[in-house]
Amino acid sequence: MVKNSLFPFSYSVVVVPFLGVISIWLVFFCELFFKVNLNEYGIFPLSLKGLRGVFISPFLHSSIGHLYHNTIQDRCKMRYFSSNLFLD
């Protein structure tokens, strides 16, 4: 295998997106299990309190379908980037 000096392979390229997807699913199932509604932590325009949603909203999903489609999108990105690393 030829080493690419522009983008050397590290396991963090695969592990970090995987942990991100796992954390999103974990937040969703905690919300269901503990019957907590986290919608108040979403993005609300024209309010200072709504700015926290910019950082928290990637972990909030309205339904299992919404979460599933975001997971597929993240898996496709992870597969694309990790498969391109192993090309000679």
Secondary structure, DSSP 8 states (H G I E B T S, - for coil): ----SSS---THHHHHHHHHHHHHHHHHHHHHHTT---GGGS--TT-SGGGHHHHHGGG--SSHHHHHHHHHHHHHHHHHHHHHHT--
